[in-house]
Amino acid sequence: MSKLLNRRKFIQNAGKIGLASSSLPFLAKAKHHKKKRFTLGLSQYSLRALLRDGSLDALDFPQFTVDQFGIHAIDLWEGGLPKDKLNDSKYLATMRKKADQAGTDLFLLMSGALDASENKREASTARIISSFDRAVQLGAPMVRVFLKAPGTNPTVGLQASVEALKPLADEAAKRKLTIAIEPGASPLSQSGAFLAEVATKLKHPALGLMPDFGKLKDNVYKGTEAMLPHTITVSCKMHSFDKDGNQPDFDYSRLMNMIKGSKYKGILAIEWEGISLEPVPGVLASKKLIERSLG
């Protein structure tokens, strides 16, 4: 039997086992999830290995997520869609239809980086605006953007970031979209406190922050705390698990308690980035840890 067929058989069986053993406290139709304070979501990036080896078609991602994990809130990653279909309106319409048919809430499209340096911001802005147009066609209300703040001087980087983000946020507002800024594209942008300063100074209704525990390099706890007042969605990054099912890189109970103690309510999206487990068991282990950490 080929490796591809083996993987297909494995993920089918793993999904059945996972659903049977899970209490699924977050299981809800997309139209109902907003009644809960927190909803578990899944980033398409978590299944990148299945997309790359062909054992999962991108169009099947919504139904696959429901069937295998009992999750109804999903985001799409532009790198997880066929390159020749990114600007194909028929393909994007089909993806939107597939998401609707699966009863999923396609809440976000993951775009690339906005380079805030003066000589590069125009070109990168144009690329992000193309993502806005895709998000509108997909019916996704949020677009994830990395902010690449230039240099290492916080004052200079802050001013450049605000100048670059203001017109982009204006364009998002015209399309009734919201930008979710995720940390990680440059040294300054890996600081939650810096991103919080950007959001505070910009004060734009079409822009918020998206903590990613794995990309906050200064201090994941202080960084998350700083971002929470501006947070519109959360990327729950996972790299590996110890023998007790905990994420050794950071304390999930501490992070979830911080989130519960804030005013944030919304989606906690699993982003499995590890290689120690195949995608399906990696997502299932991530799901279990988040549920346990939330109490």
C-alpha positions as CSV (number, residue, x, y, z in Angstrom):
1,M,0.0,0.0,0.0
2,S,1.4,3.5,-0.9
3,K,2.4,6.0,1.7
4,L,-0.5,8.3,0.5
5,L,-3.1,5.6,1.0
6,N,-1.7,4.6,4.4
7,R,-2.0,8.3,5.5
8,R,-5.6,8.5,4.2
9,K,-6.5,5.4,6.1
10,F,-4.7,6.6,9.2
11,I,-6.4,10.0,9.3
12,Q,-9.8,8.4,8.8
13,N,-9.3,6.1,11.7
14,A,-7.7,8.7,13.9
15,G,-10.6,11.0,13.4
16,K,-13.1,8.4,14.4
17,I,-11.1,7.6,17.6
18,G,-10.7,11.2,18.4
19,L,-14.4,12.0,18.1
20,A,-15.4,8.9,20.1
21,S,-13.0,9.8,23.0
22,S,-13.7,13.6,23.1
23,S,-16.5,15.2,25.1
24,L,-16.5,18.0,22.5
25,P,-17.6,20.9,24.7
26,F,-17.1,23.3,21.8
27,L,-19.1,21.3,19.2
28,A,-21.5,23.8,17.7
29,K,-22.8,24.9,14.4
30,A,-21.2,28.0,13.0
31,K,-24.3,30.0,13.4
32,H,-24.4,29.1,17.1
33,H,-20.8,29.5,18.1
34,K,-21.1,33.2,19.1
35,K,-23.3,32.2,22.0
36,K,-20.3,30.8,23.8
37,R,-17.5,33.0,25.1
38,F,-14.8,30.8,23.5
39,T,-15.1,28.7,20.3
40,L,-12.4,26.3,19.3
41,G,-11.2,26.8,15.7
42,L,-8.7,25.2,13.4
43,S,-6.1,26.8,11.1
44,Q,-5.8,25.2,7.8
45,Y,-2.0,25.5,8.2
46,S,-2.2,22.7,10.8
47,L,-2.9,20.2,8.0
48,R,-0.3,21.5,5.6
49,A,1.4,18.1,5.3
50,L,-1.8,16.5,4.1
51,L,-2.4,19.3,1.6
52,R,1.1,19.0,0.3
53,D,1.1,15.2,-0.2
54,G,-2.3,15.3,-1.8
55,S,-4.1,13.2,0.8
56,L,-6.4,16.2,1.5
57,D,-7.8,18.5,-1.1
58,A,-8.2,22.1,0.1
59,L,-11.8,22.1,-0.9
60,D,-12.4,19.2,1.5
61,F,-10.9,21.0,4.4
62,P,-14.2,22.4,5.9
63,Q,-16.0,19.0,6.0
64,F,-12.8,17.2,7.0
65,T,-12.5,19.6,10.0
66,V,-16.1,18.9,11.1
67,D,-15.8,15.1,10.6
68,Q,-12.4,14.6,12.2
69,F,-12.4,17.1,15.0
70,G,-15.9,18.3,15.6
71,I,-14.7,21.9,14.9
72,H,-16.9,24.4,13.0
73,A,-14.7,27.5,13.0
74,I,-12.0,27.5,10.4
75,D,-9.4,29.8,8.8
76,L,-7.8,29.4,5.4
77,W,-4.1,29.9,4.6
78,E,-3.3,31.2,1.2
79,G,-0.3,28.8,1.0
80,G,-2.8,26.0,1.5
81,L,-4.8,26.9,-1.6
82,P,-3.6,26.0,-5.1
83,K,-1.4,28.8,-6.4
84,D,-3.2,28.8,-9.8
85,K,-6.6,29.2,-8.0
86,L,-5.9,32.1,-5.7
87,N,-7.4,34.6,-8.2
88,D,-10.0,32.2,-9.6
89,S,-13.3,33.6,-8.6
90,K,-15.1,30.3,-9.4
91,Y,-12.7,28.3,-7.2
92,L,-13.1,30.8,-4.3
93,A,-16.9,30.6,-4.7
94,T,-16.7,26.8,-4.6
95,M,-14.6,27.0,-1.4
96,R,-17.2,29.3,0.2
97,K,-20.0,26.9,-0.8
98,K,-18.1,24.0,0.7
99,A,-17.6,25.9,3.9
100,D,-21.3,26.7,4.0
101,Q,-22.3,23.1,3.2
102,A,-20.1,21.8,6.1
103,G,-21.8,24.2,8.5
104,T,-18.5,26.0,9.2
105,D,-17.6,29.6,10.0
106,L,-14.8,30.6,7.6
107,F,-13.7,33.4,9.9
108,L,-10.3,34.4,8.6
109,L,-8.0,34.3,5.6
110,M,-4.2,34.1,6.4
111,S,-2.4,36.6,4.2
112,G,1.3,37.6,4.1
113,A,3.4,40.4,5.5
114,L,3.1,44.1,5.3
115,D,6.6,45.6,5.1
116,A,6.2,49.0,6.7
117,S,9.6,50.3,5.5
118,E,9.0,53.4,3.3
119,N,10.5,51.9,0.1
120,K,8.6,48.6,0.3
121,R,5.2,49.3,1.8
122,E,3.5,50.2,-1.4
123,A,4.2,46.9,-3.1
124,S,3.4,44.8,0.0
125,T,0.2,46.9,0.5
126,A,-0.9,45.9,-3.0
127,R,-0.4,42.2,-2.2
128,I,-2.4,42.4,1.0
129,I,-5.2,44.2,-0.8
130,S,-5.4,41.3,-3.2
131,S,-5.9,39.1,-0.1
132,F,-8.8,41.4,1.0
133,D,-10.5,40.8,-2.4
134,R,-10.1,37.1,-1.9
135,A,-11.5,37.3,1.7
136,V,-14.6,39.1,0.4
137,Q,-15.2,36.4,-2.2
138,L,-14.7,33.7,0.5
139,G,-17.0,35.5,3.0
140,A,-14.1,35.6,5.6
141,P,-14.5,38.7,7.8
142,M,-10.9,38.8,9.0
143,V,-7.5,38.8,7.2
144,R,-4.4,37.8,9.1
145,V,-1.4,40.1,8.3
146,F,2.2,40.0,9.6
147,L,3.5,43.4,10.3
148,K,7.2,43.8,9.4
149,A,8.1,46.9,11.4
150,P,11.5,48.2,10.2
151,G,14.7,48.4,12.2
152,T,15.1,48.0,15.9
153,N,14.2,51.5,17.2
154,P,10.7,51.3,18.7
155,T,9.9,54.9,18.1
156,V,10.9,54.9,14.5
157,G,9.3,51.5,13.9
158,L,6.1,52.6,15.6
159,Q,5.7,55.6,13.4
160,A,6.5,53.7,10.2
161,S,4.0,50.9,11.2
162,V,1.2,53.4,11.8
163,E,1.8,55.2,8.6
164,A,1.8,51.9,6.6
165,L,-1.2,50.4,8.4
166,K,-3.6,53.4,8.2
167,P,-4.3,53.2,4.5
168,L,-4.4,49.4,4.6
169,A,-7.0,49.5,7.4
170,D,-9.0,52.1,5.5
171,E,-9.1,49.7,2.6
172,A,-10.2,46.9,4.9
173,A,-13.0,49.0,6.3
174,K,-14.3,49.8,2.8
175,R,-14.7,46.0,2.3
176,K,-16.2,45.5,5.8
177,L,-13.1,43.5,6.8
178,T,-10.9,43.6,9.9
179,I,-7.1,43.1,9.9
180,A,-5.7,40.8,12.5
181,I,-2.1,41.6,13.1
182,E,0.0,38.6,14.2
183,P,3.5,38.9,15.7
184,G,6.6,37.5,14.1
185,A,7.7,39.3,10.9
186,S,10.5,41.4,12.4
187,P,12.3,41.8,15.7
188,L,10.0,44.7,16.8
189,S,6.9,42.8,15.7
190,Q,7.8,39.9,17.9
191,S,7.0,42.0,20.9
192,G,3.4,42.0,22.1
193,A,3.9,45.3,23.8
194,F,5.1,46.9,20.6
195,L,2.1,45.6,18.7
196,A,-0.2,46.9,21.4
197,E,1.4,50.3,21.0
198,V,0.7,50.2,17.3
199,A,-2.9,49.3,17.8
200,T,-3.3,52.0,20.5
201,K,-1.8,54.8,18.4
202,L,-3.6,53.8,15.3
203,K,-7.0,53.3,17.0
204,H,-8.6,52.0,13.8
205,P,-11.9,50.0,14.0
206,A,-10.8,47.8,11.2
207,L,-7.6,46.6,12.9
208,G,-7.0,44.3,15.9
209,L,-4.4,41.9,17.2
210,M,-3.9,38.2,17.0
211,P,-1.6,36.7,19.7
212,D,0.4,33.7,18.5
213,F,2.1,32.1,21.5
214,G,4.9,30.7,19.3
215,K,5.8,34.0,17.7
216,L,6.0,36.2,20.8
217,K,9.8,36.1,21.3
218,D,10.2,38.7,24.1
219,N,8.0,37.0,26.7
220,V,5.0,35.0,25.7
221,Y,3.1,35.8,28.9
222,K,3.8,39.6,29.0
223,G,3.3,39.8,25.2
224,T,0.0,38.0,25.3
225,E,-1.2,40.2,28.3
226,A,-0.2,43.4,26.4
227,M,-2.1,42.3,23.2
228,L,-5.3,41.1,24.9
229,P,-7.1,44.5,25.1
230,H,-6.8,44.7,21.3
231,T,-7.3,41.0,20.5
232,I,-9.8,39.9,18.0
233,T,-8.7,36.3,17.6
234,V,-6.1,33.9,19.0
235,S,-3.7,31.5,17.4
236,C,-3.0,28.7,19.8
237,K,0.3,27.5,18.5
238,M,1.5,24.0,19.4
239,H,5.0,22.5,18.7
240,S,5.1,19.2,20.7
241,F,3.8,17.5,23.8
242,D,5.4,15.8,26.8
243,K,4.3,12.5,28.3
244,D,1.5,14.3,30.2
245,G,0.1,16.0,27.1
246,N,1.4,19.4,27.9
247,Q,3.1,21.8,25.5
248,P,6.7,22.1,27.0
249,D,7.5,25.5,25.3
250,F,4.9,27.4,27.4
251,D,2.3,26.9,30.1
252,Y,-1.1,26.6,28.5
253,S,-3.0,26.7,31.8
254,R,-1.3,30.0,32.5
255,L,-2.1,31.4,29.1
256,M,-5.8,30.3,29.1
257,N,-6.2,31.7,32.6
258,M,-4.9,35.1,31.3
259,I,-7.4,34.9,28.4
260,K,-10.2,34.0,30.7
261,G,-9.3,36.9,33.0
262,S,-9.4,39.4,30.1
263,K,-12.4,40.8,28.2
264,Y,-11.7,38.7,25.1
265,K,-14.3,36.4,23.7
266,G,-14.1,34.7,20.4
267,I,-12.2,32.0,18.6
268,L,-9.2,30.1,19.9
269,A,-7.7,28.6,16.8
270,I,-5.5,25.5,16.9
271,E,-2.3,25.9,14.9
272,W,-0.4,22.7,15.0
273,E,3.2,23.4,13.8
274,G,5.0,20.3,15.1
275,I,6.5,17.3,13.4
276,S,6.6,14.9,16.2
277,L,3.0,13.9,15.5
278,E,1.1,13.5,12.2
279,P,-1.4,16.4,11.5
280,V,-4.5,14.6,12.8
281,P,-3.2,13.3,16.1
282,G,-1.3,16.6,16.5
283,V,-4.6,18.6,16.2
284,L,-6.4,16.2,18.5
285,A,-3.7,16.5,21.2
286,S,-3.9,20.3,20.8
287,K,-7.6,20.3,21.1
288,K,-7.4,18.2,24.3
289,L,-4.9,20.4,25.9
290,I,-6.8,23.6,25.2
291,E,-10.1,22.1,26.5
292,R,-8.3,20.9,29.7
293,S,-6.5,24.2,30.2
294,L,-9.8,26.1,29.9
295,G,-11.2,24.0,32.7
